[in-house]
């Protein structure tokens, strides 16, 4: 079962998200997710298996330019994760479908996402979910 998640689910979301975004702590993610939820224009979803949370997705409405799109707002997949041992069961597809439905309900005609260039597993997931590659970029920074 996939369910919308909110403020009361912050700890559950953060405990799943830290498995994907391991450079953050659960507390940092709880704070960040709380701010995201309160600011609106975003939605989290949780996937449950036998009452146990095994995955989540985060999507939002983007009003700025999104690479390869032509409308605004654009639904955007900010993150999606399914625990090891629960993968290859269609759970990420269910989470993505919930995000896409939410975006459509909120006036979007396009949906987009991204992944880091070295994340081959994410790349293959996006391709399997019928995303088309819009561009590849390399970002640079330097200290001033």
Rosetta constraint file for C-alpha pairs under 8 A:
AtomPair CA 1 CA 47 HARMONIC 5.71 0.50
AtomPair CA 1 CA 48 HARMONIC 5.29 0.50
AtomPair CA 1 CA 49 HARMONIC 6.83 0.50
AtomPair CA 2 CA 45 HARMONIC 6.51 0.50
AtomPair CA 2 CA 46 HARMONIC 5.53 0.50
AtomPair CA 2 CA 47 HARMONIC 4.41 0.50
AtomPair CA 2 CA 48 HARMONIC 6.34 0.50
AtomPair CA 2 CA 94 HARMONIC 7.10 0.50
AtomPair CA 2 CA 95 HARMONIC 6.59 0.50
AtomPair CA 2 CA 98 HARMONIC 7.48 0.50
AtomPair CA 3 CA 45 HARMONIC 5.48 0.50
AtomPair CA 3 CA 46 HARMONIC 5.34 0.50
AtomPair CA 3 CA 47 HARMONIC 6.55 0.50
AtomPair CA 4 CA 43 HARMONIC 7.15 0.50
AtomPair CA 4 CA 44 HARMONIC 5.95 0.50
AtomPair CA 4 CA 45 HARMONIC 4.39 0.50
AtomPair CA 4 CA 46 HARMONIC 6.34 0.50
AtomPair CA 5 CA 9 HARMONIC 5.83 0.50
AtomPair CA 5 CA 43 HARMONIC 7.26 0.50
AtomPair CA 5 CA 44 HARMONIC 5.14 0.50
AtomPair CA 5 CA 45 HARMONIC 5.07 0.50
AtomPair CA 5 CA 46 HARMONIC 6.13 0.50
AtomPair CA 6 CA 10 HARMONIC 6.90 0.50
AtomPair CA 6 CA 37 HARMONIC 7.00 0.50
AtomPair CA 6 CA 43 HARMONIC 7.88 0.50
AtomPair CA 6 CA 44 HARMONIC 6.95 0.50
AtomPair CA 7 CA 34 HARMONIC 6.37 0.50
AtomPair CA 7 CA 37 HARMONIC 7.11 0.50
AtomPair CA 9 CA 13 HARMONIC 6.09 0.50
AtomPair CA 10 CA 14 HARMONIC 5.97 0.50
AtomPair CA 10 CA 30 HARMONIC 5.42 0.50
AtomPair CA 10 CA 33 HARMONIC 6.84 0.50
AtomPair CA 10 CA 34 HARMONIC 6.95 0.50
AtomPair CA 11 CA 15 HARMONIC 6.04 0.50
AtomPair CA 11 CA 26 HARMONIC 7.45 0.50
AtomPair CA 11 CA 30 HARMONIC 6.25 0.50
AtomPair CA 12 CA 16 HARMONIC 6.43 0.50
AtomPair CA 12 CA 53 HARMONIC 7.45 0.50
AtomPair CA 13 CA 17 HARMONIC 5.98 0.50
AtomPair CA 13 CA 30 HARMONIC 7.68 0.50
AtomPair CA 13 CA 46 HARMONIC 7.54 0.50
AtomPair CA 13 CA 56 HARMONIC 6.84 0.50
AtomPair CA 14 CA 18 HARMONIC 5.92 0.50
AtomPair CA 14 CA 26 HARMONIC 5.20 0.50
AtomPair CA 14 CA 27 HARMONIC 7.56 0.50
AtomPair CA 14 CA 29 HARMONIC 5.34 0.50
AtomPair CA 14 CA 30 HARMONIC 5.51 0.50
AtomPair CA 14 CA 33 HARMONIC 7.84 0.50
AtomPair CA 15 CA 19 HARMONIC 7.03 0.50
AtomPair CA 15 CA 26 HARMONIC 5.92 0.50
AtomPair CA 16 CA 20 HARMONIC 7.31 0.50
AtomPair CA 16 CA 54 HARMONIC 7.58 0.50
AtomPair CA 16 CA 55 HARMONIC 6.71 0.50
AtomPair CA 16 CA 56 HARMONIC 7.09 0.50
AtomPair CA 16 CA 81 HARMONIC 7.55 0.50
AtomPair CA 16 CA 83 HARMONIC 7.64 0.50
AtomPair CA 17 CA 21 HARMONIC 5.92 0.50
AtomPair CA 17 CA 22 HARMONIC 7.95 0.50
AtomPair CA 17 CA 26 HARMONIC 7.98 0.50
AtomPair CA 17 CA 29 HARMONIC 7.51 0.50
AtomPair CA 17 CA 56 HARMONIC 7.69 0.50
AtomPair CA 17 CA 81 HARMONIC 7.29 0.50
AtomPair CA 18 CA 22 HARMONIC 4.97 0.50
AtomPair CA 18 CA 23 HARMONIC 7.70 0.50
AtomPair CA 18 CA 24 HARMONIC 6.35 0.50
AtomPair CA 18 CA 25 HARMONIC 6.45 0.50
AtomPair CA 18 CA 26 HARMONIC 6.10 0.50
AtomPair CA 18 CA 29 HARMONIC 7.44 0.50
AtomPair CA 20 CA 81 HARMONIC 6.81 0.50
AtomPair CA 24 CA 28 HARMONIC 6.19 0.50
AtomPair CA 24 CA 29 HARMONIC 6.66 0.50
AtomPair CA 25 CA 29 HARMONIC 6.28 0.50
AtomPair CA 26 CA 30 HARMONIC 6.09 0.50
AtomPair CA 27 CA 31 HARMONIC 6.26 0.50
AtomPair CA 28 CA 32 HARMONIC 6.16 0.50
AtomPair CA 29 CA 33 HARMONIC 5.85 0.50
AtomPair CA 30 CA 34 HARMONIC 5.99 0.50
AtomPair CA 31 CA 35 HARMONIC 6.37 0.50
AtomPair CA 32 CA 36 HARMONIC 6.25 0.50
AtomPair CA 33 CA 37 HARMONIC 6.07 0.50
AtomPair CA 34 CA 38 HARMONIC 6.15 0.50
AtomPair CA 35 CA 39 HARMONIC 6.07 0.50
AtomPair CA 36 CA 40 HARMONIC 6.62 0.50
AtomPair CA 36 CA 42 HARMONIC 6.88 0.50
AtomPair CA 37 CA 41 HARMONIC 7.92 0.50
AtomPair CA 37 CA 42 HARMONIC 6.39 0.50
AtomPair CA 37 CA 43 HARMONIC 7.07 0.50
AtomPair CA 41 CA 60 HARMONIC 5.53 0.50
AtomPair CA 41 CA 61 HARMONIC 5.31 0.50
AtomPair CA 42 CA 58 HARMONIC 7.35 0.50
AtomPair CA 42 CA 59 HARMONIC 5.64 0.50
AtomPair CA 42 CA 60 HARMONIC 3.85 0.50
AtomPair CA 42 CA 61 HARMONIC 6.20 0.50
AtomPair CA 43 CA 58 HARMONIC 5.94 0.50
AtomPair CA 43 CA 59 HARMONIC 5.46 0.50
AtomPair CA 43 CA 60 HARMONIC 6.10 0.50
AtomPair CA 43 CA 99 HARMONIC 7.66 0.50
AtomPair CA 43 CA 102 HARMONIC 7.87 0.50
AtomPair CA 44 CA 56 HARMONIC 7.03 0.50
AtomPair CA 44 CA 57 HARMONIC 5.63 0.50
AtomPair CA 44 CA 58 HARMONIC 4.47 0.50
AtomPair CA 44 CA 59 HARMONIC 6.40 0.50
AtomPair CA 45 CA 56 HARMONIC 5.42 0.50
AtomPair CA 45 CA 57 HARMONIC 5.22 0.50
AtomPair CA 45 CA 58 HARMONIC 6.54 0.50
AtomPair CA 45 CA 95 HARMONIC 6.73 0.50
AtomPair CA 45 CA 98 HARMONIC 7.41 0.50
AtomPair CA 45 CA 99 HARMONIC 7.61 0.50
AtomPair CA 46 CA 53 HARMONIC 6.56 0.50
AtomPair CA 46 CA 54 HARMONIC 7.66 0.50
AtomPair CA 46 CA 55 HARMONIC 5.81 0.50
AtomPair CA 46 CA 56 HARMONIC 4.40 0.50
AtomPair CA 46 CA 57 HARMONIC 6.70 0.50
AtomPair CA 46 CA 95 HARMONIC 7.51 0.50
AtomPair CA 47 CA 53 HARMONIC 5.72 0.50
AtomPair CA 47 CA 54 HARMONIC 5.79 0.50
AtomPair CA 47 CA 55 HARMONIC 4.92 0.50
AtomPair CA 47 CA 56 HARMONIC 5.85 0.50
AtomPair CA 47 CA 91 HARMONIC 7.05 0.50
AtomPair CA 47 CA 95 HARMONIC 6.87 0.50
AtomPair CA 48 CA 52 HARMONIC 5.11 0.50
AtomPair CA 48 CA 53 HARMONIC 4.33 0.50
AtomPair CA 48 CA 54 HARMONIC 5.64 0.50
AtomPair CA 48 CA 55 HARMONIC 7.12 0.50
AtomPair CA 49 CA 53 HARMONIC 6.42 0.50
AtomPair CA 49 CA 54 HARMONIC 6.51 0.50
AtomPair CA 54 CA 82 HARMONIC 5.81 0.50
AtomPair CA 54 CA 83 HARMONIC 5.48 0.50
AtomPair CA 54 CA 86 HARMONIC 6.92 0.50
AtomPair CA 55 CA 80 HARMONIC 7.54 0.50
AtomPair CA 55 CA 81 HARMONIC 5.32 0.50
AtomPair CA 55 CA 82 HARMONIC 4.07 0.50
AtomPair CA 55 CA 83 HARMONIC 6.02 0.50
AtomPair CA 55 CA 91 HARMONIC 7.52 0.50
AtomPair CA 55 CA 92 HARMONIC 7.60 0.50
AtomPair CA 56 CA 80 HARMONIC 5.78 0.50
AtomPair CA 56 CA 81 HARMONIC 5.53 0.50
AtomPair CA 56 CA 82 HARMONIC 6.67 0.50
AtomPair CA 56 CA 95 HARMONIC 6.90 0.50
AtomPair CA 57 CA 77 HARMONIC 7.51 0.50
AtomPair CA 57 CA 78 HARMONIC 7.60 0.50
AtomPair CA 57 CA 79 HARMONIC 5.53 0.50
AtomPair CA 57 CA 80 HARMONIC 4.19 0.50
AtomPair CA 57 CA 81 HARMONIC 6.44 0.50
AtomPair CA 57 CA 95 HARMONIC 6.00 0.50
AtomPair CA 57 CA 96 HARMONIC 7.15 0.50
AtomPair CA 57 CA 99 HARMONIC 7.46 0.50
AtomPair CA 58 CA 77 HARMONIC 6.14 0.50
AtomPair CA 58 CA 78 HARMONIC 5.33 0.50
AtomPair CA 58 CA 79 HARMONIC 5.14 0.50
AtomPair CA 58 CA 80 HARMONIC 6.40 0.50
AtomPair CA 58 CA 99 HARMONIC 7.60 0.50
AtomPair CA 59 CA 75 HARMONIC 6.82 0.50
AtomPair CA 59 CA 76 HARMONIC 5.35 0.50
AtomPair CA 59 CA 77 HARMONIC 4.49 0.50
AtomPair CA 59 CA 78 HARMONIC 5.23 0.50
AtomPair CA 59 CA 79 HARMONIC 7.08 0.50
AtomPair CA 59 CA 99 HARMONIC 6.03 0.50
AtomPair CA 60 CA 75 HARMONIC 5.76 0.50
AtomPair CA 60 CA 76 HARMONIC 5.32 0.50
AtomPair CA 60 CA 77 HARMONIC 6.81 0.50
AtomPair CA 60 CA 78 HARMONIC 7.09 0.50
AtomPair CA 60 CA 103 HARMONIC 7.59 0.50
AtomPair CA 61 CA 73 HARMONIC 5.81 0.50
AtomPair CA 61 CA 74 HARMONIC 5.59 0.50
AtomPair CA 61 CA 75 HARMONIC 4.78 0.50
AtomPair CA 61 CA 76 HARMONIC 6.14 0.50
AtomPair CA 61 CA 103 HARMONIC 7.03 0.50
AtomPair CA 61 CA 108 HARMONIC 7.97 0.50
AtomPair CA 62 CA 66 HARMONIC 7.44 0.50
AtomPair CA 62 CA 72 HARMONIC 7.25 0.50
AtomPair CA 62 CA 73 HARMONIC 5.34 0.50
AtomPair CA 62 CA 74 HARMONIC 5.16 0.50
AtomPair CA 62 CA 75 HARMONIC 6.30 0.50
AtomPair CA 62 CA 76 HARMONIC 6.58 0.50
AtomPair CA 63 CA 72 HARMONIC 5.57 0.50
AtomPair CA 63 CA 73 HARMONIC 4.67 0.50
AtomPair CA 63 CA 74 HARMONIC 6.62 0.50
AtomPair CA 64 CA 72 HARMONIC 7.60 0.50
AtomPair CA 64 CA 73 HARMONIC 7.71 0.50
AtomPair CA 65 CA 69 HARMONIC 7.57 0.50
AtomPair CA 65 CA 72 HARMONIC 7.91 0.50
AtomPair CA 66 CA 74 HARMONIC 7.33 0.50
AtomPair CA 66 CA 112 HARMONIC 7.59 0.50
AtomPair CA 67 CA 134 HARMONIC 6.61 0.50
AtomPair CA 67 CA 135 HARMONIC 7.26 0.50
AtomPair CA 68 CA 134 HARMONIC 5.17 0.50
AtomPair CA 68 CA 135 HARMONIC 7.45 0.50
AtomPair CA 69 CA 74 HARMONIC 7.70 0.50
AtomPair CA 69 CA 110 HARMONIC 6.97 0.50
AtomPair CA 69 CA 112 HARMONIC 7.88 0.50
AtomPair CA 71 CA 108 HARMONIC 7.84 0.50
AtomPair CA 71 CA 109 HARMONIC 7.01 0.50
AtomPair CA 71 CA 110 HARMONIC 6.96 0.50
AtomPair CA 72 CA 108 HARMONIC 6.94 0.50
AtomPair CA 73 CA 107 HARMONIC 7.16 0.50
AtomPair CA 73 CA 108 HARMONIC 5.67 0.50
AtomPair CA 74 CA 103 HARMONIC 7.58 0.50
AtomPair CA 74 CA 108 HARMONIC 5.39 0.50
AtomPair CA 74 CA 109 HARMONIC 6.95 0.50
AtomPair CA 74 CA 110 HARMONIC 5.38 0.50
AtomPair CA 74 CA 111 HARMONIC 5.56 0.50
AtomPair CA 74 CA 112 HARMONIC 6.99 0.50
AtomPair CA 75 CA 99 HARMONIC 7.93 0.50
AtomPair CA 75 CA 100 HARMONIC 7.09 0.50
AtomPair CA 75 CA 103 HARMONIC 5.02 0.50
AtomPair CA 75 CA 104 HARMONIC 7.75 0.50
AtomPair CA 75 CA 108 HARMONIC 6.00 0.50
AtomPair CA 75 CA 110 HARMONIC 6.33 0.50
AtomPair CA 75 CA 111 HARMONIC 4.49 0.50
AtomPair CA 75 CA 112 HARMONIC 6.24 0.50
AtomPair CA 76 CA 111 HARMONIC 5.63 0.50
AtomPair CA 76 CA 112 HARMONIC 4.85 0.50
AtomPair CA 76 CA 113 HARMONIC 5.46 0.50
AtomPair CA 77 CA 96 HARMONIC 7.87 0.50
AtomPair CA 77 CA 99 HARMONIC 7.38 0.50
AtomPair CA 77 CA 111 HARMONIC 7.66 0.50
AtomPair CA 77 CA 112 HARMONIC 6.34 0.50
AtomPair CA 77 CA 113 HARMONIC 4.92 0.50
AtomPair CA 77 CA 114 HARMONIC 7.68 0.50
AtomPair CA 78 CA 113 HARMONIC 6.72 0.50
AtomPair CA 78 CA 114 HARMONIC 7.87 0.50
AtomPair CA 80 CA 92 HARMONIC 7.03 0.50
AtomPair CA 80 CA 95 HARMONIC 7.65 0.50
AtomPair CA 80 CA 96 HARMONIC 7.84 0.50
AtomPair CA 81 CA 92 HARMONIC 7.02 0.50
AtomPair CA 82 CA 86 HARMONIC 6.51 0.50
AtomPair CA 82 CA 87 HARMONIC 6.12 0.50
AtomPair CA 82 CA 91 HARMONIC 7.10 0.50
AtomPair CA 82 CA 92 HARMONIC 6.50 0.50
AtomPair CA 83 CA 87 HARMONIC 6.69 0.50
AtomPair CA 86 CA 91 HARMONIC 7.87 0.50
AtomPair CA 87 CA 91 HARMONIC 6.98 0.50
AtomPair CA 87 CA 92 HARMONIC 7.85 0.50
AtomPair CA 90 CA 94 HARMONIC 6.34 0.50
AtomPair CA 91 CA 95 HARMONIC 6.25 0.50
AtomPair CA 92 CA 96 HARMONIC 6.05 0.50
AtomPair CA 93 CA 97 HARMONIC 6.10 0.50
AtomPair CA 93 CA 129 HARMONIC 7.23 0.50
AtomPair CA 94 CA 98 HARMONIC 6.33 0.50
AtomPair CA 95 CA 99 HARMONIC 6.39 0.50
AtomPair CA 96 CA 100 HARMONIC 6.12 0.50
AtomPair CA 97 CA 101 HARMONIC 6.08 0.50
AtomPair CA 98 CA 102 HARMONIC 6.14 0.50
AtomPair CA 99 CA 103 HARMONIC 6.16 0.50
AtomPair CA 100 CA 104 HARMONIC 6.14 0.50
AtomPair CA 100 CA 111 HARMONIC 6.90 0.50
AtomPair CA 101 CA 105 HARMONIC 6.14 0.50
AtomPair CA 102 CA 106 HARMONIC 6.29 0.50
AtomPair CA 103 CA 107 HARMONIC 6.58 0.50
AtomPair CA 103 CA 108 HARMONIC 5.38 0.50
AtomPair CA 103 CA 111 HARMONIC 7.50 0.50
AtomPair CA 104 CA 108 HARMONIC 4.78 0.50
AtomPair CA 104 CA 109 HARMONIC 6.40 0.50
AtomPair CA 112 CA 131 HARMONIC 7.65 0.50
AtomPair CA 115 CA 119 HARMONIC 6.58 0.50
AtomPair CA 115 CA 122 HARMONIC 6.32 0.50
AtomPair CA 115 CA 123 HARMONIC 6.59 0.50
AtomPair CA 117 CA 136 HARMONIC 7.87 0.50
AtomPair CA 119 CA 123 HARMONIC 6.31 0.50
AtomPair CA 120 CA 124 HARMONIC 6.17 0.50
AtomPair CA 121 CA 125 HARMONIC 6.25 0.50
AtomPair CA 122 CA 126 HARMONIC 6.21 0.50
AtomPair CA 123 CA 127 HARMONIC 6.32 0.50
AtomPair CA 124 CA 128 HARMONIC 6.05 0.50
AtomPair CA 125 CA 129 HARMONIC 6.20 0.50
AtomPair CA 126 CA 130 HARMONIC 6.56 0.50
AtomPair CA 126 CA 131 HARMONIC 5.38 0.50
AtomPair CA 126 CA 132 HARMONIC 7.87 0.50
AtomPair CA 127 CA 131 HARMONIC 5.27 0.50
AtomPair CA 127 CA 132 HARMONIC 6.58 0.50
